[in-house]
């Protein structure tokens, strides 16, 4: 069974300084390095391009669980910006170097006893990932081979199409927005993304209870679009990306933005940042996070 700390979108680690890795070659685009997780030369985000199909693969690579720190968010946005500048690329598969999990969500060190100067920068970088991925001109396919809780679910919902690995012997990945279990409410724009994905009543219940869906449950709810055997997720995702990318881009992108542009433009980023920081710095919220952390330590 996957560690409970991942299902609750939390990973304990000490925050350390990060630095930029220079871009090298067409297959690696603007990524950063997080020193306590990655060895020399490794990148937070890896980008590979299939020039024949016009499809890129963006692989999240921040062990152990691809939690979203400020640096990770910046790396994702940087990679997307690089791909958007390549007109020959029309499709994108979003995946993880760890098949057990797409992303465990927001990095706990950004939330618990946060640096008040860093916190607004972190939240704006998280907003930017949503804007860049949800509004991408690319046909985006989420290849979910394992878990995708919290902000990991957000990454998947931002994509045009989601393919998830089926359960095997009763065990499978889980996906959903489970922030309420930590005493944290999803921001309005993320809650609305869930509503637009699975419908009002289903989203209302899922958000309130912090529900995590198994593959078949997620398929029935409309949270994912296809469930395939675990070993076939990447192949199915590449095939789907190529199919979407074959649609004339002007018509495809216009149709996509017709449905999404208004929601992106309506985000009041400064107000959202102020509201989030005020909420997170509330004593009760911090006490809830500390209590959960203490419980995690007792399980070790």
LOLOSE-929566 format. One record per residue: residue in one letter; x, y, z of N, C-alpha, C, CB in turn. Coordinates in steps of 0.001 Angstrom, whole numbers, padded with zeros to 6 digits, always signed. Atoms other than C-alpha are relative to their C-alpha. Glycine has a CB too. Layout:
aXYZXYZXYZXYZ/...
//
This chain:
x+000857-001198+000000+000000+000000+000000+000887+001240+000000-000966+000010+001238/x-000810-001202+000063+001246+003482-000802-000040+000722+001338-000482+000922-001127/x-000064-000642-001310+002370+005490+002284-001148+000978+000219+001322+000719+000160/x+001099-000920-000295-000492+007386+003999+000383+001452-000205-000473-000198+001414/x-000406-001395+000142+001548+010573+003887-000144+000477-001432+001435+000184+000464/x+000182-000385+001393+001357+010517+000101-001471+000190-000315+000609-001045-000930/x+001433-000132+000245-002383+009945+000060-000540+001295+000570-000752-001180+000593/x+000432-001264-000577-002716+013027+002232+000836+001168-000520+000080-000064+001519/x-000695-001063+000728-000477+015008-000116+001041+000718+000828-000985+000993-000507/x-001018-000613-000828+002267+015599+002416+001271-000824-000029-000497+000165+001428/x-001281+000674-000097+005941+014752+002346+000908+000853+000875+000627-000242-001411/x-000884-000732-000898+008334+015710+005128+001390+000109-000610+000068-000684+001376/x-001383-000187+000428+011588+017202+004026+000458+001388+000418+000147-000192-001537/x-000530-001304-000363+013864+020088+004964+000118+000853-001247+001366-000130+000706/x-000077-000908+001131+013646+023110+002733+001448+000429-000193-000919+001230+000208/x-001355-000428+000292+016908+023896+001021-000004+000888-001229+000927-001207-000203/x-000089-000911+001136+018093+026365-001543+000000-000764-001300+001246+000863+000096/x+000017+000613+001325+017603+025652-005218+000735+000905-000965-001450-000261-000484/x-000670-000781+001032+019408+026775-008329-000434-000498-001355+001531-000076+000144/x+000423+000351+001345+018709+026787-012024+001026-000904-000678-000226+001262-000829/x-000851+000837+000828+020081+024064-014273-000050+000551-001407-000443-001494+000040/x+000051-000511+001360+021081+025315-017721-000692-000975-000929+001392+000297-000504/x+000661+000818+001004+019022+024067-020636+001039-000649-000893-000983+000839-000832/x-000944+000707+000854+020828+021407-022643-000757-000817-001010+000936-000892+000821/x+000610+000785+001066+019535+020216-025984-001489+000194-000094+000295-001443+000195/x+001414-000189+000288+016049+020034-027445-000894-000775+000943-000294-000399-001411/x+000839+000867-000820+014887+017414-024975-000076+000427+001455+000505-001399-000073/x+000092-000465-001382+015351+019412-021787-000218+001498-000004+001271-000369+000808/x+000396-001391+000097+013659+022725-021267-000126+000609+001384-001313+000135-000766/x+000080-000827-001179+014249+025201-018426-000483-000624+001285-000832+001080-000286/x+000413+000627-001252+014148+023136-015242+000949+000393+001122-000051-001531-000147/x-000801-000363-001160+015438+023721-011731+000457-001233+000746-000782+000913+000927/x-000511+001114-000796+017292+021582-009237-000313+000246+001468+001527-000184-000211/x+000264-000082-001442+016208+020895-005646+001037-000881+000669-001483-000451+000371/x-001240+000666-000364+019423+019953-003893-000177-001244+000868+000874+000958+000705/x+000088+001139-000903+018170+017553-001221-000743-001179-000614-000675+000413+001278/x+000749+001075+000632+016158+015451-003684+000675-000548-001249-001371+000480-000346/x-000518+000380+001300+018090+015348-006936+001517+000038-000015-000558+000908-001077/x-001436+000030+000154+021620+014403-007789+000458+000966-001074+000462-001397-000323/x-000581-000902+000980+023942+016442-009949-000471-000371-001398+001532-000029+000078/x+000398+000223+001384+022586+016845-013468-001439-000436-000173+000881-001011-000606/x+001399+000388+000117+019058+015665-012666-000894+001232+000006-000394-000954+001137/x+000898-001128+000137+016073+017884-013375-001344-000279+000654-000192+000341-001461/x+001322+000125-000596+012767+018544-011662-001039-000410-001033-000406+001308+000656/x+000915+000317+001096+010996+018270-014999+000824-000402-001211-000933+001209-000334/x-000704+000485+001188+012182+016256-017981-000948+000058-001193+000535-001453+000215/x+000829-000137+001190+010888+016962-021485+000624-000750-001163-000196+001478-000359/x-000433+000752+001176+011181+014554-024413-000966+000277-001142+000077-001528+000304/x+000807-000381+001155+009935+015298-027907+000042-001072-001072+000478+001329-000571/x+000136+000876+001161+008668+012933-030577-000310+000908-001183-001128-001105+000210/x+000165-000969+001079+009219+015166-033593-000907-000520-001109+001350+000369-000577/x+000824+000571+001066+007517+012780-035997-001488+000166+000299+000332-001481-000192/x+001410-000110-000386+004230+012844-034056-000368+001401+000477-000317-001004+001090/x+000276-001326-000531+004596+016400-032770-000520-000039+001420-000986+000706-000874/x+000472+000201-001370+004054+015164-029214+001183+000023+000968-000777-001337+000124/x-001022-000047-001046+006130+015990-026127-000482-000777+001221+000335+001467+000383/x+000301+000644-001280+006296+014042-022873+000669+000809+001103+000486-001495+000021/x-000506-000777-001123+006670+016128-019712-000061-000896+001234-000824+001328+000207/x-000096+000944-001115+007879+013947-016843+000369+000731+001284+001034-001099-000304/x-000289-000578-001309+007674+015186-013251+001041-000864+000693-001291+000118+000866/x-001144+000763-000493+010889+014205-011487+000557+000611+001284+001095-000069-001069/x-000443-000498-001307+011032+015422-007902-000277-001070+001051-000717+001343+000370/x+000209+001098-000949+011460+012306-005727-000193+000526+001425+001189-000974-000044/x+000580+001293+000352+009925+010816-003830-001386+000068-000618-000060-000847+001201/x+001419-000016+000373+006442+012059-004727-000413+001213-000820-000838-000059+001231/x+000309-001128+000887+006694+015113-007018-000878+001059+000661-000684-000504-001247/x+000761-001054-000654+005281+017482-004408+000360+001349-000618+000267+000007+001525/x-000159-001283+000673+004822+021023-005691+000557+001051+000950-001333+000466-000578/x-000661-001096-000694+007312+023427-004156+000004+001202-000942+001461-000393+000444/x-000157-001174+000857+007953+026925-005477+000853-000346-001209+000626+001169+000781/x-000914+000335+001094+010840+025563-007533-000628-000980-000988+001291-000587+000556/x+000647+000971+000875+008798+022661-008879-001044+000678-000884-000649-001116+000827/x+000997-000732+000787+005966+024961-009972+000673+000833-001087-000847+000906+000911/x-000713-000810+000988+008429+027268-011685+000576-000862-001114+001115+000795+000672/x-000561+000902+001005+010040+024314-013449-001071-000479-000974+000666-001200+000675/x+001093+000443+000870+006688+023079-014785-000403+001117-000953-001215-000453+000836/x+000386-001128+000848+005722+026535-016057+001075+000312-001028-000279+001234+000850/x-001104-000251+000926+009160+027010-017599+000010-001015-001134+001335-000033+000742/x+000037+001046+001024+008911+023683-019422-001157+000221-000964-000114-001382+000648/x+001155-000251+000861+005436+024517-020721+000239+001200-000908-001255+000226+000844/x-000316-001173+000815+006601+027937-021905+000925-000375-001153+000645+001097+000863/x-000908+000449+001047+009427+026272-023812-000708-000786-001083+001094-000834+000593/x+000748+000801+000974+007052+023815-025473-000960+000856-000810-000770-001109+000706/x+000931-000877+000713+004545+026533-026352+000708+000803-001083-000691+000945+000979/x-000775-000761+000990+007326+028287-028261+000398-000842-001204+001244+000574+000646/x-000354+000905+001097+007755+025260-030547-001262-000323-000803+000665-001312+000543/x+001246+000198+000757+005023+025409-033237-000187-001411-000519-000045+000946-001153/x+000120+001368+000497+005797+021875-034378-000572-000950+001051+001354-000503-000461/x+000552+000828-001072+004649+020527-030993-001473+000349+000193+000794+000198+001326/x+001436-000213-000140+000881+020070-030768-000620-000831+001132-000689-000326-001305/x+000538+000863-001048+000454+017384-028107+000966-000165+001157-000345-001354-000567/x-000822+000159-001201+001702+016743-024574-000561-001111+000874+000073+001322+000793/x+000354+001011-000997+001662+013744-022246+000664+000394+001312+000442-001443-000452/x-000509-000323-001329+002043+014627-018559+000087-001282+000807-000902+001048+000715/x-000186+001247-000738+003509+011793-016496+001013+000203+001124+000463-001132-000946/x-000892-000055-001157+005822+010962-013585+001125-001007-000151-000777-000261+001298/x-001114+000945-000010+009235+009355-013201-000239-001114+001017+001316+000727+000311/x+000396+001008-000986+007671+007459-010278-001385-000520-000380+000002+000592+001460/x+001308+000497+000445+004873+005231-011633-001019-000151+001119+000172-001319-000678/x+000933+000145-001120+003362+004977-008147-000815+001260+000247+000754-000365+001256/x+000705-001254-000306+002315+008634-008102+000304+001065-001046+000390+000512+001398/x-000194-001130+000909+001760+011537-010480+000584+001170+000783-001340+000407-000687/x-000492-001010-000945+002129+014130-007722-000815-000125+001274-000098+001455-000597/x+000689+000091-001288+001296+014052-004018-000635+001312+000413+000960-000450+001070/x+000622-001276-000324+000165+017672-004104+001006+001034+000465-001047-000193+001056/x-000860-001091-000429+001574+020766-002448+001026-000474+001022-000836+001132+000583/x-001088+000310-000927+004878+020551-000603-000332+000532+001396+001338+000602-000507/x+000369-000371-001364+004241+020591+003142+000863+001128+000546+000102-001203+000910/x-000880-001046-000511+007263+022769+003860-000429+001394-000458+001426-000266-000437/x+000517-001288+000457+005535+025512+001872-001228+000427+000812-000353-000070-001491/x+001258-000262-000700+002453+025256+004113+000143+000100+001510-000982-001071-000324/x-000126+000032-001457+003577+024481+007660+001079+000971+000455+000321-001425+000490/x-000907-001061-000446+005192+027454+009445+000728+000632-001187+001020-000555+001011/x-000621-000490+001233+005787+029090+006063+000766+001302+000192-001053+000194-001056/x-000700-001272+000081+008205+031888+005305-000998+001019-000564+001307-000106-000896/x+001028-000946+000465+005840+034908+005021+000370+000725-001285-000272+001015+001069/x-000416-000632+001255+007916+036385+002184-000070-000982-001167+001421+000556+000131/x+000000+001021+001046+008128+033128+000243-001423-000466-000338+000853-001194+000433/x+001334+000569+000184+004480+032080+000710-000770+000620-001170-000796+000169+001267/x+000724-000565+001148+002911+034604-001731+000640-000379-001334-000064+001517+000119/x-000687+000408+001232+005554+033737-004349-000355-001438-000354+001530+000149+000151/x+000361+001394+000228+004810+030063-003915-001413-000108-000558+000121-000804+001298/x+001398+000125+000442+001065+030539-004295-000190+000541-001414-000934+000740+000968/x+000102-000530+001363+001451+032705-007392+000597-000974-001011+000707+001362-000102/x-000595+000988+000914+003693+030044-008919-000942-001182-000208+001357-000497+000547/x+000992+001072+000115+001005+027435-008213-001150+000437-000907-000536-000399+001396/x+001014-000552+000900-001631+029654-009838+000480-000055-001453-000340+001453+000396/x-000543-000067+001357+000664+030009-012841+000020-001370-000664+001407+000583+000023/x+000047+001356+000556+000925+026242-013292-001405-000305-000507+000432-001047+001059/x+001394+000204+000418-002870+026078-013418-000290+000758-001292-000974+000452+001111/x+000264-000830+001176-003054+028925-015943+000722-000548-001227+000429+001450+000261/x-000793+000481+001134-000279+027524-018139-000489-001341-000520+001456-000111+000393/x+000410+001341+000421-001576+023951-018177-001457-000021-000455+000203-000999+001141/x+001419-000001+000359-005331+024570-018245-000242+000780-001293-000838+000598+001140/x+000157-000819+001198-004941+027214-020946+000982-000326-001105+000135+001430+000357/x-001017+000363+000989-002253+025404-022934-000599-000166-001393+000702-001288+000417/x+000428+000221+001383-002568+025470-026723+000201-001453-000411+000767+000926-000953/x-000284+001395+000314-001320+021871-026660-001173-000896+000381+001268-000459+000717/x+000917+001052-000433-003526+018808-026538+000687-000736+001138-000380-000981-001184/x-000687+000514-001187-002709+017630-023025-000680-001258+000522+000045+001068+001100/x+000490+001283-000478-003081+014054-021798+000713-000334+001310+000223-001121-001065/x-000585+000404-001280-002537+013050-018157+000111-001516+000044-000849+000523+001196/x-000255+001438-000123-000947+009601-017824+000159-000318+001480+001278-000437-000817/x+000038+000214-001449-001882+008558-014279+000216-001483+000280-001356+000491+000611/x-000324+001404-000235-000118+005312-013407-000208-000415+001453+001429-000270-000404/x+000186+000289-001419-000667+005601-009655-000942+001000+000632+001337+000005+000732/x+000833-000940-000749-002002+008153-007161+000100+001415-000566+000401-000001+001474/x+000001-001416+000382-002979+011765-007903-000912+000772+000951-000463+000183-001484/x+000824-000741-000953-004313+013402-004715+000271+001500-000063+000246-000510+001411/x-000174-001435-000211-004828+017112-004051+000494+000703-001267+000976+000246+001146/x-000486-000724+001170-002747+019279-006404+000427-000942-001123+001161+000895+000390/x-000242+000985+001054-001810+016092-008259-001249-000208-000828+000465-001330+000595/x+001284+000079+000694-005497+015833-009113-000216+001256-000837-001160-000184+001010/x+000111-001241+000761-005423+019494-010176+000757-000088-001311+000515+001173+000818/x-000789+000137+001225-002643+018755-012670-000738-000858-001020+001379-000609+000310/x+000727+000894+000903-004685+015908-014115-001238+000675-000571-000396-001283+000726/x+001228-000645+000469-007918+017931-014304+000279+001123-000989-000784+000543+001176/x-000359-001051+000950-006102+020709-016169+000201-000554-001408+001264+000712+000461/x-000252+000609+001306-005391+018263-018982-001305-000231-000751+000756-001324+000162/x+001174+000213+000848-007762+017675-021897-000580-001401+000158+000358+000242-001453/x+000427+001410-000046-007919+013927-021310+000848-000695+001043+000137-000706-001406/x-000696+000667-001098-007006+011672-018404-000123-001513-000130-000556+000465+001355/x-000038+001460+000072-005960+008023-018590+000631-000518+001285+000796-000494-001260/x-000455+000496-001302-005563+006087-015330+000178-001510-000035-000994+000391+001108/x-000251+001439-000091-004156+002668-014532-001114-000683+000775+001359-000277+000666/x+001050+000774-000661-006748+000056-013586+000522-000623+001290-000537-001092-000940/x-000360+000712-001228-006789-001607-010186+000480-001406-000346-001204-000060+000981/x-000483+001369+000166-004883-004879-009901-000121-000712+001336+001473-000029-000519/x+000237+000773-001226-005977-007461-007330-000573+000885+001106+001305-000660+000480/x+000671-000854-000970-008134-004852-005644+000789+001217+000441-000338-000790+001181/x-000834-001138-000378-005320-002303-005375+000223+000889-001219+001356-000475+000589/x-000203-000935+001092-005024+000823-007464+000258+001392+000526-001197+000004-000929/x-000246-001375-000387-004241+004507-007451-001272+000683+000471+000604+000766-001152/x+001123-000808-000476-006456+007146-005879+000180+001417-000530-000093-000011+001569/x-000045-001356+000541-007349+010559-007280-001136+000822+000588-000083-000018-001544/x+001035-000868-000538-009246+013515-005846+000594+001181+000746-000918-000782+000915/x-000409-001157-000792-009092+016785-003929-000342-000282+001458-000696+001316-000502/x+000225+000429-001384-008649+015751-000300+000487+001004+001032+000676-001314+000238/x-000556-001014-000892-007488+019046+001227-000768+000158+001305+000041+001313-000703/x+000791-000221-001220-010359+019226+003714+000416-000931+001134-001481-000190-000296/x-000447+000928-001039-008928+016212+005552+001159+000569+000804+000405-001326-000619/x-001097-000665-000705-006019+018465+006513-000436+001328+000597+001173+000219-000941/x+000485-001276-000505-008235+021380+007485+000282+001148-000936+000607+000285+001328/x-000285-001025+001001-007429+023254+004271-001077-000055-001080+001422-000194-000619/x+001005-000052+001056-010069+024400+001783+000678+000243-001341-001047+001100+000289/x-000506-000251+001348-009364+024230-001945-000344+001434-000395-000596-001019-001025/x+000324-001356+000448-009147+027719-003498-001196-000028-000949+001219+000653-000691/x+001214-000022+000829-012282+028819-005385+000214-000490-001425-000550+001389-000044/x-000218+000397+001396-010758+028340-008834+000257-001496-000127+001173+000776-000595/x-000227+001442+000038-009682+024794-007975-001302-000753+000267+001073-000405+001028/x+001309+000594-000225-013100+023972-006565-000857+000062-001253-000706+000696+001149/x+000761-000141+001243-014657+025313-009762+000505-000948-001083+000070+001439-000499/x-000546+000960+000961-012315+023133-011804-000589-001387+000240+001540-000049+000096/x+000631+001277-000324-013684+020100-009979-001467-000007-000436+000108-000285+001509/x+001403-000104+000422-017257+021303-010607-000113-000174-001511-000601+001361+000428/x+000054+000088+001464-016540+021683-014334+000389-001386-000498+000916+001048-000626/x-000462+001326+000416-015001+018224-014414-001028-001084+000296+001308-000337+000689/x+000890+001114-000370-017503+016041-012547-001430+000437+000307+000562-000720+001198/x+001356-000459-000254-020587+018242-012108-000179+000541+001408-000969-001119-000238/x+000155-000753-001244-021948+020374-009286-000184-000893+001223-001173+000934-000115/x+000313+000766-001206-023457+017858-006881+001117-000972+000363-001303-000761-000187/x-001097+000940-000273-020690+015283-007251+001214+000733+000556+000389-000767-001280/x-001142-000781-000476-018052+017988-006779-000247+000532+001403+000290+001159-000955/x+000343-000515-001326-019863+019472-003785+000276-001056+001070-001482+000434+000046/x-000205+001097-000950-019793+016115-002033+001480-000373+000095-000829-001230-000413/x-001410+000397+000014-016244+015242-003101+000879+001008+000721+000484-000172-001430/x-000799-001040-000637-014841+018582-001936-000233+000033+001508-000320+001361-000610/x+000324-000071-001427-016645+018565+001413+000601-001164+000777-001510+000023+000196/x-000466+001208-000688-015602+015005+002278+001460-000335-000297-000868-001171-000386/x-001384+000302+000366-012137+015106+000706+000131-001370-000627+000897+000092+001214/x+000047+001352+000554-012977+012037-001373+001161-000288-000943-001305-000212-000727/x-000982+000519+000946-010311+010026-003161-000648-001170-000736+001331-000440+000725/x+000667+000985+000836-011591+007923-006059+000990-001043-000508-000698+000683-001175/x-000760+001033+000681-010247+004589-007233-000195+000138-001500-000421-001402+000479/x+000073-000144+001459-009753+004134-011005-001405-000152-000571+000894-001006-000644/x+001331+000248+000549-013172+002685-011750-001000+001037+000515-000473-001421+000359/x+000862-001052-000551-014900+005172-009416+000237+001319-000727+000251+000174+001514/x-000346-001239+000694-013054+008041-011090-000555+000010-001420+001518+000189-000029/x+000544+000108+001355-014112+006790-014516-001505+000234+000014+000321-001381-000607/x+001455-000163-000098-017757+006576-013473-000389+001436+000335-000565-000944+001055/x+000291-001379-000398-017591+010069-011965+000354+001004-001086+000749+000342+001266/x-000461-000918+001028-015990+011576-015075+001289+000707+000366-001055+001009-000284/x-001261-000607-000426-012824+012459-013187+001151-000450-000891+000298-000353+001462/x-000924+000454+001043-010827+010349-015661-000833-000465-001188+000944-001152+000520/x+000714+000319+001236-011741+009491-019246+000176-001436-000459+000450+000913-001085/x-000250+001378+000425-010248+006042-019663+000820-000704+001067+000729-000043-001373/x-000780+000843-000906-008934+003218-017477+000552-001157-000812-000865-000513+001209/x-000658+001063+000761-006401+000803-018964+000913-000784+000937+000809+000584-001205/x-000960+000744-000824-004126-001936-017584+001246+000841+000264+000390-001328-000684/x-001090-000877-000428-001223-000371-015705+001140+000068-001006+000534-000461+001328/x-001110+000002+000943+001385-001422-018219-000294+000701-001308+000404-001388-000281/x+000373-000613+001268-000540+000256-021018-000318+001477+000073-001158-000703-000554/x+000378-001405-000168-001017+003765-019619+000782+000919-000934+000218+000431+001444/x-000806-000899+000822+001875+005429-021439-000295-000189-001485+001487-000226+000271/x+000300+000248+001413+001162+003759-024767-001353+000598-000380+000013-001512-000296/x+001328-000551+000268-002519+004703-024566+000030+001526+000003-001009-000510+001038/x-000092-001457-000092-001612+008273-023576+000693+000591-001218+000743+000407+001268/x-000694-000469+001198+000838+008700-026446-000915-000078-001214+001274-000821-000243/x+000919+000183+001122-001741+007368-028867-001111+001060+000033-000610-001422+000030/x+001058-001002-000141-004427+009702-027508+000525+001394-000319-000584-000031+001418/x-000595-001310+000272-002096+012704-027647+000185+000215-001493+001344+000140+000720/x-000193-000100+001450-001267+011987-031284-001335+000220-000707+000687-001271-000543/x+001329-000161+000605-004982+011712-032115-000493+001438+000161-001012-000985+000637/x+000442-001372-000239-005803+015044-030499+000856+000998-000779+000048+000322+001497/x-000916-000921+000678-002733+016691-032013-000218+000029-001505+001434-000382+000296/x+000238+000058+001447-003842+015649-035505-001145+000909-000443-000296-001428-000417/x+001085-000928+000328-006865+017984-035329+000613+001339-000421-000976+000186+001218/x-000533-001311+000395-006237+021289-037191+000115+000925+001210-000897+000646-001079/x-000239-000701-001268-004687+023397-034411-000829+001254+000218+001420+000363+000088/x+000748-001239-000197-006491+026671-035042-001407-000286+000511-000066+000796-001305/x+001352+000357-000430-009907+025042-034705+000021-000650+001378-000656-000940-001017/x-000074+000711-001279-008836+022808-031820+000247+000960+001154+001102-001057-000041/x-000345-000933-001076-007268+025596-029757-001137+000984+000254+001290+000761-000341/x+001117-000938-000163-010144+028002-030415-001145-000648+000764-000494+000494-001370/x+001072+000717-000694-012648+025386-029280+000346-000200+001471-000261-001358-000670/x-000435+000219-001378-010606+024661-026162-000124+001279+000824+001446-000508+000030/x+000023-001258-000741-010263+028302-025146-001408+000556+000133+000890+001019-000676/x+001394-000415-000106-013941+028912-025840-000596-000481+001318-000818-000537-001186/x+000522+000584-001236-014645+026659-022871+000801+000409+001234-000014-001504-000113/x-000878-000180-001160-011711+027655-020654+000464+001431+000259+001188-000851-000166/x-000618-001316-000121-010564+031219-021316-000656+000854+001076-000059+000720-001324/x+000719-000838-000959-013264+032920-019242+000363-000351+001437-001501-000139-000202/x-000299+000427-001364-012489+030853-016145+001414+000408+000402-000169-001517+000135/x-001375-000402-000288-008778+031616-016410+000080+001501+000250+000932-000395-001156/x-000077-001456-000097-009274+035352-016918-000727+000540+001224-000571+000633-001248/x+000787-000482-001139-011747+035616-014041+000692-000181+001348-001319-000706+000028/x-000719+000156-001268-009176+034639-011413+000606+001339+000417+001107-001085-000121/x-000628-001186-000579-008298+037640-009254+001220-000497+000775-001005+000814+000935/x-001171+000664-000565-004763+036483-008571+000472+000645+001297+001124+000004-001003/x-000468-000666-001209-003867+039111-006005-000929-000285+001179+000112+001507-000233/x+000958+000293-001070-007050+038608-003994+000106-001456+000430-001437+000315-000457/x-000115+001420-000309-006704+034839-004233+001248-000277+000831+000028-000827-001289/x-001248+000172-000750-003109+035047-003007-000143+000532+001423+001161+000714-000716/x+000199-000596-001323-004036+037350-000143-000904-000874+000859-000597+001408-000129/x+000942+000840-000749-006974+035149+000879+000652-001305+000440-001243-000298-000849/x-000645+001263-000343-004898+031970+000759+001007+000187+001124+000688-000599-001225/x-001023-000234-001024-002029+033417+002791-000646+000286+001354+000916+001171-000409/x+000703-000310-001244-004436+034815+005379-000599-001258+000616-001098+001038-000250/x+000598+001246-000483-006227+031468+005640+001066-000934+000558-000774-000696-001125/x-001018+000962-000399-003056+029409+005859+000709+000414+001281+001009-000175-001110/x-000712-000482-001178-001455+031605+008514-000884+000045+001240+000565+001372-000267/x+000899+000074-001143-004506+031223+010742+000516-001033+000999-001434-000351-000454/x-000538+000886-001035-003515+029639+014056-000642-001385-000029-000197+000624+001370/x+000700+001287+000008-006161+026924+013804+000480-000881-001142-001511+000213-000106/x-000481+000763+001159-005009+025879+010332+001395-000540+000273+000006+000876-001276/x-001351+000447-000304-001396+025725+011465+000001-001089+001075+000855+001183+000450/x+000115+001044-001027-002412+023696+014517-000456-001322-000612-000982+000435+001102/x+000453+001213+000685-004246+021232+012257+001147-000667-000749-001141+000327-000972/x-001145+000542+000730-001149+020838+010103+001012-000615+000957+000666+001093-000842/x-000953+000523-000988+001066+020385+013163-000494-001318+000581+000226+001023+001130/x+000566+001230-000552-001290+017763+014588+000160-001152-000982-001483+000198+000350/x-000154+001054+000993-001210+015842+011339+001463-000428-000110-000524+000470-001364/x-001429+000309+000045+002585+016065+011210+000415-000858+001181+000824+001282-000024/x-000334+000773-001197+002855+014793+014758-000503-001432-000120-000591+000663+001251/x+000546+001346+000191+000614+011847+013882+000842-000806-000977-001443+000076-000497/x-000862+000688+000964+002823+011032+010916+001277-000493+000667+000344+000929-001173/x-001244+000375-000672+005913+011011+013113-000205-001208+000909+000542+001179+000812/x+000287+001127-000890+004241+008592+015538-000106-001310-000770-001292+000252+000773/x+000157+001211+000807+003586+006147+012678+001334-000561-000461-000872+000285-001203/x-001301+000443+000514+007254+005969+011782+000640-001024+000922+000939+001193-000178/
//
